[in-house]
Amino acid sequence: MRYTSHEQACAEHRWRVPERYNIARDVCDKHPRDKLAMVWEDWRGRQRKVSWGELQDLSNQFAHALSDHGVQPGDRVAMLLPPTPETAAAFIAAWKCGAILLSMSVLYGDQSIAHRLRDSQSKVLVTDGANADRAGARDIVEHVLRIDDPGLLADRPRSFEMVDTAADDPAQLYYTSGTTGLAKGIVHAHRYLLGHEEFIYCHDVQDSELFHGMGEWAWAAGICPLLGPWRLGATQLVFQREGGFDPEQQLAFLTRHRPTNIFTTPTAMRSMMGIERAGERYPLALRAVCSAGEPLNPEAIRWFRGQYDITVLDFYGLSESYPLVANFPFMEVREGSMGKPMPGWEVAILDEDERPVAQGERGEICLRARSNPHYPLGYWNNVEASEEAFAGEWFHTKDAAEQDEDGYVWYSGRADDVIISAGYRIGPFEVESACIEHPAVAEAAAVASPDERRGNVVKAFVVLAAGHPASDELAREISVFVRDRHSAYAYPRRIEFVDELPKTLTGKIRRIELREREAAASAERADG
C-alpha cells in the first residue's frame, strides 16, 4: 500500500467515473478466461474451482435465458438463491441485460418476499427447487426460473451482446427497513460500485489473492464484498452454509483454504470468541481483516488480535451510502472508533439545523449529497421519500456519533427506531405487524434489547387480547409465529407482556421510552 496517512489518501483521491459503465464488464468480462475466479465449498464438503472463462460463459447463457423471457433494460430481476457460482453468474447476467438486480435472502419469511416482489414489480424470479413455490411468487411475477433446471441453459449461446449502459443507469435494488411502513427499495446506479473503495483503502486487495466475505448475498455488506474484490482481480472464496452461522465450521473452512483477506461481522466475531484456543486450533494466514454491519466492540478487536496477531479494521455505512467512515491500515486504530471518513466522502457530524456540532459533542452523521459515485438514484417508486432523503444538501443517516480532536468518529446509537441486530437493520413496524397477526396479540411494540453476542436482539412489548393469559409458553408461541411469517432473523427473541404501551397524544407508540426502559433493565441485570 502506497499510503502512509489518512491525510495523504484524502489529498490524492480523485473520483474517476466514465460516462458509460456496466458492473458486469468491470467485475467479470475484463478478466482473462483462464484465471481463477472462485473457490466454492458447501457444508457437505463439496468443492468447485471456477475460472473466469466459465463464469463469463455461464453469465452469457443466463443473460440469454433472461432475455428470452422478456427481460428488457430497466426491468427488475429478483433472485432468491444460496451463494453458488451459478448465483453469481445470474447476478452478472442481469446487469448484462441492463436489468435491475434484486437479491433476496432465503431467510426471509414469505410475507417479506411477497412484499419485495410486488413493490419492485419484478418481471422474473430466479430461484431453485427449494424456494420456487414460496410466497405465491408464481402469481406475482411473470416468470419463475429455476436455476437447478437443467433445461434453463441447455443449448443457449456462450456469447451475449451486453447492453451498453450509462454509469447513471439503475443496476441494483436493495430493500432496507425503516421506523414506519414496510421496507423501502433503494435504487443504485452502476456507478455505485466505483464508490466502494474500502477494498482499496481498508482491505488493500491484491491481484489473485484469496478473499472471503461472510456476508449474505442479499445485502450491500454481502454483495459488495463479492463484487469489489473481483474488480481488483481477487479470487473469491465462497462458503455455502446450511442453516445459521457456526463459528467452528467457519474457522475450520478458513483453515482449510487459508484466505489472506476477509470481511467479517461483529456478530460472527463474537461467536468465535466462545471458542477456546481458536488461533491454535484453527490457524490462519491473514493479511487483512475488516468488519462492518454494526459497531465493533473493543473486546472483539483485542480477542482477534490475540488469536491471530492482526487488528480488525471496522468501517461504517448503510445501504443508501456505504462506507462513510472506516479504519485504515495506514493509521492508528482506536478500538471502539469507526475511524475517519473515507477518502472522497464528505462526512460531517451535524445538529438538527445541519450545522457542525462542537468537537466531542453528539450529532448526526451526515453525507454531502451527490458528492461521490455511490450516491443512490432514490427510493424505488417513492418520490416523496426520495425527495425527503436525497434532495437536500445533506443525506441524514439517522445515526448519532461524536468526533474527537483527531477526527475519529465514535458511534453513539441510532437516532431513530431502527433495530440493528447481528448486522441486520430491522424495522420495528414489520415485526409489530407480524406480532399483531397472532390472535392473542392486541398491540405490540418492538425495540432493541442489548445482547452480549448480537449487540442487540429484537424485544417485543405485547398487550394481549382479552381471554389470553400471559405465559412463557405463549411468549414462545408468538416468537415462533413471527419467525415463520416474517423472517428467520427479524423476530422477537424476547417478549414482555404489558398492560398498555406508552403513546403520544396522537396515538403514536413512544418506542424511545421502551428503549430506555430496556437499556436500564439490561444495565441492572449486568450489575446484578
BAMI-714025 format. One record per residue (C-alpha): chain; x, y, z; residue number from 1. Coordinates in steps of 0.001 Angstrom, whole numbers. Each point is the difference from the previous one (the first is absolute). Example, Ala and Ser with C-alpha at 12.3 -4.5 7.8 and 13.67 -1.06 7.14 Angstrom:
<nodes>
{node "A",{12300,-4500,7800},1}
{node "A",{1370,3440,-660},2}
</nodes>
This chain:
<nodes>
{node "A",{0,0,0},1}
{node "A",{1408,3350,-1043},2}
{node "A",{-1863,2104,2569},3}
{node "A",{1645,976,3261},4}
{node "A",{-2753,2136,1542},5}
{node "A",{-3684,834,-215},6}
{node "A",{901,3546,-1009},7}
{node "A",{2062,-1242,-2947},8}
{node "A",{-2750,-2386,-1168},9}
{node "A",{-2591,2796,81},10}
{node "A",{2261,2514,-1721},11}
{node "A",{860,-2364,-2854},12}
{node "A",{-3514,-1357,-512},13}
{node "A",{-1824,620,-3281},14}
{node "A",{-3307,-1464,-1191},15}
{node "A",{239,-1515,-3475},16}
{node "A",{-3456,-838,-1307},17}
{node "A",{-331,-689,-3738},18}
{node "A",{-3147,1077,-1818},19}
{node "A",{-736,-3567,-1171},20}
{node "A",{452,-2731,2592},21}
{node "A",{-1437,-3457,773},22}
{node "A",{755,-1956,3171},23}
{node "A",{71,-3300,-1932},24}
{node "A",{2879,1066,-2204},25}
{node "A",{2020,1398,2902},26}
{node "A",{-373,-2970,2350},27}
{node "A",{-146,-2836,-2522},28}
{node "A",{616,407,-3710},29}
{node "A",{3271,1938,240},30}
{node "A",{1813,-2908,1693},31}
{node "A",{2113,-2631,-1858},32}
{node "A",{-2014,-3142,-690},33}
{node "A",{2557,-2374,1518},34}
{node "A",{292,1936,3272},35}
{node "A",{-1601,-1412,3172},36}
{node "A",{-3171,1887,991},37}
{node "A",{-1436,-2046,2868},38}
{node "A",{702,-2831,2390},39}
{node "A",{-3337,-1289,1312},40}
{node "A",{-806,-2478,2783},41}
{node "A",{-3216,-997,1722},42}
{node "A",{-755,-1415,3442},43}
{node "A",{189,-3553,-1385},44}
{node "A",{3600,527,-1047},45}
{node "A",{-692,157,-3744},46}
{node "A",{2438,2316,-1777},47}
{node "A",{278,1707,-3386},48}
{node "A",{2544,2248,-1662},49}
{node "A",{-1458,2375,-2572},50}
{node "A",{2029,1920,-2591},51}
{node "A",{-961,3365,-1420},52}
{node "A",{-620,-1669,-3323},53}
{node "A",{-2611,-2283,1597},54}
{node "A",{-1657,2914,1797},55}
{node "A",{-40,2102,-3167},56}
{node "A",{-1609,-2839,-1957},57}
{node "A",{-2541,-735,2740},58}
{node "A",{-978,3659,386},59}
{node "A",{-462,316,-3777},60}
{node "A",{-2226,-3064,-59},61}
{node "A",{-2034,1363,2917},62}
{node "A",{-250,3349,-1808},63}
{node "A",{-1515,-1805,-3005},64}
{node "A",{-2447,-1796,2305},65}
{node "A",{-1105,3299,1556},66}
{node "A",{-252,1713,-3382},67}
{node "A",{-2018,-2904,-1424},68}
{node "A",{-2465,453,2869},69}
{node "A",{-551,3635,-902},70}
{node "A",{2465,1782,2276},71}
{node "A",{762,3477,-1343},72}
{node "A",{2249,2808,1287},73}
{node "A",{-1488,1424,3183},74}
{node "A",{-2040,-3112,844},75}
{node "A",{403,-1369,3504},76}
{node "A",{1417,-3503,304},77}
{node "A",{-457,-1498,3467},78}
{node "A",{2124,-2849,1319},79}
{node "A",{-542,-2301,2979},80}
{node "A",{3038,-2257,102},81}
{node "A",{2860,-1367,2123},82}
{node "A",{3578,1147,-806},83}
{node "A",{1232,-2140,-2921},84}
{node "A",{1956,644,-3209},85}
{node "A",{-3296,-152,-1912},86}
{node "A",{-1500,2668,2269},87}
{node "A",{2948,2315,-643},88}
{node "A",{-353,-638,-3745},89}
{node "A",{-3710,834,181},90}
{node "A",{803,3302,1754},91}
{node "A",{2432,907,-2776},92}
{node "A",{-2525,-1057,-2650},93}
{node "A",{-2586,2455,1341},94}
{node "A",{2440,2880,-435},95}
{node "A",{969,-1202,-3469},96}
{node "A",{-3686,313,-929},97}
{node "A",{-139,3511,1437},98}
{node "A",{-2443,-1230,2657},99}
{node "A",{-194,986,3668},100}
{node "A",{1051,-2776,2385},101}
{node "A",{-1994,-696,3172},102}
{node "A",{1641,-2741,2051},103}
{node "A",{-2021,-1336,2939},104}
{node "A",{987,-2089,2988},105}
{node "A",{-1248,-3563,278},106}
{node "A",{-476,871,3699},107}
{node "A",{-2840,2380,-859},108}
{node "A",{-3488,-1075,953},109}
{node "A",{-2542,-337,-2796},110}
{node "A",{-1597,3358,812},111}
{node "A",{3322,1797,-360},112}
{node "A",{655,-1717,-3324},113}
{node "A",{-3466,781,-1328},114}
{node "A",{271,3664,1010},115}
{node "A",{3305,421,-1827},116}
{node "A",{-1233,-1760,-3123},117}
{node "A",{-3184,2065,-137},118}
{node "A",{1568,3317,915},119}
{node "A",{2872,-386,-2481},120}
{node "A",{-2380,-1270,-2698},121}
{node "A",{2596,-2615,-873},122}
{node "A",{-495,-1662,-3357},123}
{node "A",{1979,-3149,789},124}
{node "A",{929,-1928,3134},125}
{node "A",{3102,-2181,-287},126}
{node "A",{23,-2600,2765},127}
{node "A",{467,-3721,643},128}
{node "A",{-2165,-3008,733},129}
{node "A",{88,606,3744},130}
{node "A",{-1478,3497,-333},131}
{node "A",{-1966,15,-3264},132}
{node "A",{-3405,-410,1621},133}
{node "A",{441,2519,2801},134}
{node "A",{-1988,3203,527},135}
{node "A",{-2397,-654,-2874},136}
{node "A",{2702,1312,-2312},137}
{node "A",{-1534,-1578,-3106},138}
{node "A",{-3034,2255,439},139}
{node "A",{2142,3137,387},140}
{node "A",{2729,-195,-2672},141}
{node "A",{-330,-918,-3678},142}
{node "A",{2601,-2762,138},143}
{node "A",{1572,-2179,2709},144}
{node "A",{3261,-1479,-1273},145}
{node "A",{1680,-2825,1868},146}
{node "A",{3757,229,-21},147}
{node "A",{230,-3763,594},148}
{node "A",{-2156,-775,-3059},149}
{node "A",{2409,-1698,-2458},150}
{node "A",{-2028,1327,-2905},151}
{node "A",{378,3658,1002},152}
{node "A",{3414,459,-1620},153}
{node "A",{-5,-2971,-2379},154}
{node "A",{1282,935,-3455},155}
{node "A",{22,3726,792},156}
{node "A",{2890,1932,-1610},157}
{node "A",{3126,704,2042},158}
{node "A",{313,3502,-1441},159}
{node "A",{-2331,2925,636},160}
{node "A",{-15,3611,-1160},161}
{node "A",{-42,1930,3243},162}
{node "A",{-2376,2955,224},163}
{node "A",{1948,3279,-201},164}
{node "A",{-882,1721,3265},165}
{node "A",{808,3431,1337},166}
{node "A",{1695,221,3381},167}
{node "A",{-3194,1678,1236},168}
{node "A",{-2329,-2782,-1187},169}
{node "A",{-1660,-1990,2827},170}
{node "A",{1630,-3316,879},171}
{node "A",{-747,-1078,3581},172}
{node "A",{-3040,22,2265},173}
{node "A",{492,-506,3732},174}
{node "A",{-2875,1,2487},175}
{node "A",{620,1599,3358},176}
{node "A",{-2242,206,3042},177}
{node "A",{-1031,3300,1525},178}
{node "A",{-1846,1013,3147},179}
{node "A",{-3421,117,-1643},180}
{node "A",{-1588,-1808,-2912},181}
{node "A",{1284,-2954,-1957},182}
{node "A",{3564,-348,-1272},183}
{node "A",{958,2553,-2671},184}
{node "A",{2032,-750,-3101},185}
{node "A",{3194,1974,-607},186}
{node "A",{1040,333,-3647},187}
{node "A",{3716,179,-767},188}
{node "A",{1551,777,-3376},189}
{node "A",{2774,-2078,-1588},190}
{node "A",{2467,2649,1212},191}
{node "A",{-738,-853,3642},192}
{node "A",{2557,-2784,-77},193}
{node "A",{2711,2549,-828},194}
{node "A",{-735,1627,3360},195}
{node "A",{912,-3169,1892},196}
{node "A",{3651,848,475},197}
{node "A",{223,-1706,3374},198}
{node "A",{1533,-2856,-1972},199}
{node "A",{2813,2354,-987},200}
{node "A",{488,2021,3185},201}
{node "A",{-1028,-2482,2733},202}
{node "A",{425,-3506,-1436},203}
{node "A",{2851,1005,-2361},204}
{node "A",{-1128,-2825,-2327},205}
{node "A",{2785,-1468,-2124},206}
{node "A",{-298,-1658,-3385},207}
{node "A",{-638,-3779,195},208}
{node "A",{-88,-150,3811},209}
{node "A",{-2673,-2166,1643},210}
{node "A",{-2783,2148,1471},211}
{node "A",{-2878,-1179,2196},212}
{node "A",{-3124,1947,983},213}
{node "A",{-2326,-1282,2716},214}
{node "A",{-2989,2193,-915},215}
{node "A",{-3061,-1431,-1717},216}
{node "A",{-532,860,-3686},217}
{node "A",{-3226,1894,709},218}
{node "A",{1402,3179,1544},219}
{node "A",{2644,2552,-890},220}
{node "A",{2299,-1536,2625},221}
{node "A",{-208,-3325,-1849},222}
{node "A",{-180,956,-3673},223}
{node "A",{2644,2743,100},224}
{node "A",{2670,-2225,1619},225}
{node "A",{-672,-2340,-2940},226}
{node "A",{185,2618,-2759},227}
{node "A",{2575,2435,1407},228}
{node "A",{2890,-2500,296},229}
{node "A",{-894,-1438,-3419},230}
{node "A",{478,3464,-1522},231}
{node "A",{3533,-61,1360},232}
{node "A",{826,-3508,-1238},233}
{node "A",{-380,-2045,3195},234}
{node "A",{-1227,-3606,93},235}
{node "A",{-3180,-445,2032},236}
{node "A",{-164,-2720,2655},237}
{node "A",{-3686,-829,548},238}
{node "A",{-1575,-2171,2696},239}
{node "A",{-3597,-1196,-293},240}
{node "A",{-1330,-710,3489},241}
{node "A",{-2958,-2068,1034},242}
{node "A",{-2001,1920,2568},243}
{node "A",{1501,2642,2265},244}
{node "A",{3541,1088,680},245}
{node "A",{2199,-2612,1690},246}
{node "A",{3289,1575,1203},247}
{node "A",{1982,-3259,136},248}
{node "A",{-1237,-1016,-3446},249}
{node "A",{959,3445,-1314},250}
{node "A",{3507,-57,1503},251}
{node "A",{605,-3557,-1183},252}
{node "A",{-953,1100,-3527},253}
{node "A",{2412,2941,175},254}
{node "A",{2776,-2253,1299},255}
{node "A",{-439,-2411,-2926},256}
{node "A",{253,2727,-2623},257}
{node "A",{2163,2672,1673},258}
{node "A",{-1361,3206,-1551},259}
{node "A",{2212,3019,587},260}
{node "A",{-2782,2600,44},261}
{node "A",{-3433,-300,1636},262}
{node "A",{-3107,2049,716},263}
{node "A",{-1859,-987,3160},264}
{node "A",{-2646,1383,2347},265}
{node "A",{16,833,3709},266}
{node "A",{-2569,-2732,661},267}
{node "A",{2181,-2607,-1692},268}
{node "A",{2993,1164,2018},269}
{node "A",{-1890,-113,3266},270}
{node "A",{-1056,-3559,-826},271}
{node "A",{3622,-958,-636},272}
{node "A",{1018,1442,3372},273}
{node "A",{-1717,-2965,1656},274}
{node "A",{2537,-2404,-1518},275}
{node "A",{2924,-797,2280},276}
{node "A",{3467,220,-1560},277}
{node "A",{-1542,914,-3347},278}
{node "A",{3283,1222,-1465},279}
{node "A",{1784,-3187,984},280}
{node "A",{-2741,-2386,-1128},281}
{node "A",{-867,1906,-3192},282}
{node "A",{3172,1671,-1287},283}
{node "A",{-420,2645,-2695},284}
{node "A",{2312,2059,-2216},285}
{node "A",{-1755,3353,-145},286}
{node "A",{1348,3180,-1544},287}
{node "A",{-3132,2136,441},288}
{node "A",{-3261,-347,1958},289}
{node "A",{-2856,2502,-83},290}
{node "A",{-3409,102,1656},291}
{node "A",{-3243,1926,-460},292}
{node "A",{-3732,-247,556},293}
{node "A",{-168,1268,3581},294}
{node "A",{2365,1541,2557},295}
{node "A",{3012,-2200,737},296}
{node "A",{705,-197,3714},297}
{node "A",{3630,411,1177},298}
{node "A",{-7,-3410,1694},299}
{node "A",{-529,-1737,-3340},300}
{node "A",{2880,1932,-1587},301}
{node "A",{2315,-943,2866},302}
{node "A",{-1100,-3642,-73},303}
{node "A",{593,-342,-3728},304}
{node "A",{3410,1683,286},305}
{node "A",{938,-2343,2830},306}
{node "A",{-971,-3079,-2015},307}
{node "A",{1207,999,-3472},308}
{node "A",{2442,2869,525},309}
{node "A",{-1906,2389,-2247},310}
{node "A",{-2174,3042,729},311}
{node "A",{-3505,-76,-1429},312}
{node "A",{-933,3196,-1869},313}
{node "A",{-3559,1118,662},314}
{node "A",{-1955,2110,-2494},315}
{node "A",{-3467,1513,-36},316}
{node "A",{-2778,703,-2453},317}
{node "A",{-3548,-833,-1043},318}
{node "A",{-1678,-1303,-3122},319}
{node "A",{-577,3537,-1257},320}
{node "A",{3674,956,310},321}
{node "A",{2753,-2352,1120},322}
{node "A",{2645,294,1342},323}
{node "A",{114,3584,1261},324}
{node "A",{2555,-518,2767},325}
{node "A",{2749,-2594,386},326}
{node "A",{3191,-1106,1688},327}
{node "A",{3039,-376,-2227},328}
{node "A",{3262,-1968,129},329}
{node "A",{1981,3236,-409},330}
{node "A",{-1206,1626,3238},331}
{node "A",{-363,-788,3687},332}
{node "A",{-3083,-2022,903},333}
{node "A",{-1787,1283,3081},334}
{node "A",{-2017,-2933,1241},335}
{node "A",{-3706,806,79},336}
{node "A",{239,2789,-2573},337}
{node "A",{-1382,-398,-3507},338}
{node "A",{3059,1867,-1264},339}
{node "A",{80,2997,-2349},340}
{node "A",{-1980,970,-3122},341}
{node "A",{788,-1900,-3183},342}
{node "A",{2168,1905,-2488},343}
{node "A",{-2295,1781,-2436},344}
{node "A",{-2995,-86,2384},345}
{node "A",{-1047,3316,1545},346}
{node "A",{-1296,-1066,3429},347}
{node "A",{-944,2287,2884},348}
{node "A",{-1584,-249,3462},349}
{node "A",{-2900,2457,-57},350}
{node "A",{-2772,1264,2263},351}
{node "A",{-3695,232,-844},352}
{node "A",{629,3193,-2030},353}
{node "A",{2766,-1641,-2051},354}
{node "A",{2711,1951,1802},355}
{node "A",{3219,-1716,1173},356}
{node "A",{-69,-908,3681},357}
{node "A",{2888,839,2281},358}
{node "A",{2827,-2478,315},359}
{node "A",{-958,-2806,2370},360}
{node "A",{-3713,815,-156},361}
{node "A",{-2624,-2429,-1237},362}
{node "A",{-1556,664,-3394},363}
{node "A",{-1279,-1832,-3051},364}
{node "A",{2305,-1570,-2581},365}
{node "A",{-755,1704,-3325},366}
{node "A",{1357,-300,-3530},367}
{node "A",{240,2849,-2501},368}
{node "A",{-2605,-864,-2635},369}
{node "A",{1187,-1128,-3443},370}
{node "A",{3644,317,1061},371}
{node "A",{1072,-3488,-1150},372}
{node "A",{-996,-2704,-2532},373}
{node "A",{-1646,-2161,2647},374}
{node "A",{-2807,2505,484},375}
{node "A",{-3345,-1767,-708},376}
{node "A",{-2487,862,-2709},377}
{node "A",{-2760,7,2622},378}
{node "A",{-2544,-2243,1676},379}
{node "A",{-1816,-2310,-2373},380}
{node "A",{-3351,1353,-1150},381}
{node "A",{-99,2420,2956},382}
{node "A",{506,3590,-1121},383}
{node "A",{-1001,1513,3336},384}
{node "A",{2496,-2058,2021},385}
{node "A",{2718,635,-2606},386}
{node "A",{-550,3761,140},387}
{node "A",{94,-23,3792},388}
{node "A",{3201,-2067,213},389}
{node "A",{2033,990,-3046},390}
{node "A",{-1121,3372,-1374},391}
{node "A",{1735,2184,2583},392}
{node "A",{3603,976,501},393}
{node "A",{623,-2825,2475},394}
{node "A",{-1071,-3630,264},395}
{node "A",{-939,-783,3618},396}
{node "A",{977,-3477,1211},397}
{node "A",{-2075,251,3215},398}
{node "A",{3016,-1404,1827},399}
{node "A",{1482,2024,2841},400}
{node "A",{3722,384,629},401}
{node "A",{2729,2158,1469},402}
{node "A",{3309,1037,-1587},403}
{node "A",{3141,389,2097},404}
{node "A",{2803,2531,-348},405}
{node "A",{1841,-2206,-2505},406}
{node "A",{-2984,-558,-2272},407}
{node "A",{-938,-3510,1190},408}
{node "A",{-3746,-694,-54},409}
{node "A",{-1589,-1798,2969},410}
{node "A",{-3443,-1562,-436},411}
{node "A",{-2613,1044,2580},412}
{node "A",{-3109,-1881,-1104},413}
{node "A",{-2982,208,-2301},414}
{node "A",{-1643,3370,-421},415}
{node "A",{-3225,-1782,-931},416}
{node "A",{-1694,-3279,871},417}
{node "A",{1651,-2405,-2421},418}
{node "A",{1362,-3040,1825},419}
{node "A",{3481,-1203,-954},420}
{node "A",{422,-3632,1004},421}
{node "A",{2877,-2218,-1162},422}
{node "A",{597,2445,-2832},423}
{node "A",{-3611,-83,-1240},424}
{node "A",{-2035,3221,-145},425}
{node "A",{-3446,-902,1289},426}
{node "A",{-3000,2282,-231},427}
{node "A",{-2220,-234,3086},428}
{node "A",{-3177,531,-2016},429}
{node "A",{391,-3265,-1919},430}
{node "A",{668,-1952,3202},431}
{node "A",{-2941,1628,1746},432}
{node "A",{-2295,-688,-2946},433}
{node "A",{956,-3680,34},434}
{node "A",{-594,-169,3769},435}
{node "A",{-3452,1508,-318},436}
{node "A",{-1023,-2693,-2478},437}
{node "A",{165,-2489,2883},438}
{node "A",{-3533,-343,1466},439}
{node "A",{1235,514,3551},440}
{node "A",{1671,3361,-732},441}
{node "A",{-1923,3266,192},442}
{node "A",{2956,2390,-262},443}
{node "A",{3769,-300,-270},444}
{node "A",{3083,2209,-21},445}
{node "A",{3452,-1233,-1023},446}
{node "A",{3268,1503,1253},447}
{node "A",{3658,-938,315},448}
{node "A",{980,-1982,3080},449}
{node "A",{3760,-113,802},450}
{node "A",{1546,-3421,-583},451}
{node "A",{3580,-1089,623},452}
{node "A",{332,-2046,-3177},453}
{node "A",{-2120,1838,-2573},454}
{node "A",{418,3526,1295},455}
{node "A",{-3781,266,146},456}
{node "A",{-2925,-2335,-469},457}
{node "A",{-3610,840,-752},458}
{node "A",{-2247,258,3026},459}
{node "A",{-3763,348,-315},460}
{node "A",{-2170,1627,2639},461}
{node "A",{-3380,-1654,-471},462}
{node "A",{-3510,942,1138},463}
{node "A",{-2120,-3147,-50},464}
{node "A",{-3506,-269,-1368},465}
{node "A",{-2796,-812,2413},466}
{node "A",{-205,-3630,1032},467}
{node "A",{3701,-744,-538},468}
{node "A",{1949,-263,3272},469}
{node "A",{3737,707,-52},470}
{node "A",{2371,-2954,245},471}
{node "A",{3495,-1035,-1033},472}
{node "A",{-1556,-2496,-2387},473}
{node "A",{-2007,2740,-1742},474}
{node "A",{3116,2172,-287},475}
{node "A",{1838,-2843,-1754},476}
{node "A",{-3012,-605,-2244},477}
{node "A",{-112,3667,-1101},478}
{node "A",{3748,22,-624},479}
{node "A",{-189,-3084,-2224},480}
{node "A",{-3085,1393,-1746},481}
{node "A",{1848,3193,-1000},482}
{node "A",{3132,-1908,-970},483}
{node "A",{-1972,-2209,-2382},484}
{node "A",{-2068,2818,-1513},485}
{node "A",{2531,2837,-67},486}
{node "A",{3603,-1235,-110},487}
{node "A",{2570,-2201,1707},488}
{node "A",{2005,2983,1288},489}
{node "A",{-2582,2764,641},490}
{node "A",{-2219,-1522,2665},491}
{node "A",{-326,744,3737},492}
{node "A",{2429,-2168,1936},493}
{node "A",{-1348,1605,3173},494}
{node "A",{-3616,798,826},495}
{node "A",{-1405,1912,2945},496}
{node "A",{-3735,194,626},497}
{node "A",{-1253,3430,1081},498}
{node "A",{-3419,1502,775},499}
{node "A",{479,2966,-2343},500}
{node "A",{2595,1660,-2260},501}
{node "A",{1283,3548,492},502}
{node "A",{-1442,2284,-2689},503}
{node "A",{-44,3607,-1118},504}
{node "A",{-3187,2078,56},505}
{node "A",{-562,-911,-3639},506}
{node "A",{234,-3703,766},507}
{node "A",{3538,-712,-1267},508}
{node "A",{1980,-2521,2021},509}
{node "A",{2872,1616,1895},510}
{node "A",{2629,-2624,-658},511}
{node "A",{2648,2229,1528},512}
{node "A",{-1531,-614,3446},513}
{node "A",{110,-3738,-562},514}
{node "A",{3599,152,-1240},515}
{node "A",{1052,1970,3047},516}
{node "A",{-1840,-2406,2286},517}
{node "A",{1685,-2973,-1654},518}
{node "A",{3457,1596,143},519}
{node "A",{-456,722,3710},520}
{node "A",{-1186,-3551,660},521}
{node "A",{2988,-1388,-1904},522}
{node "A",{2418,2133,2041},523}
{node "A",{-1678,-1143,3210},524}
{node "A",{333,-3664,-1058},525}
{node "A",{3673,536,-787},526}
{node "A",{640,1617,3395},527}
{node "A",{-1900,-2785,1739},528}
</nodes>
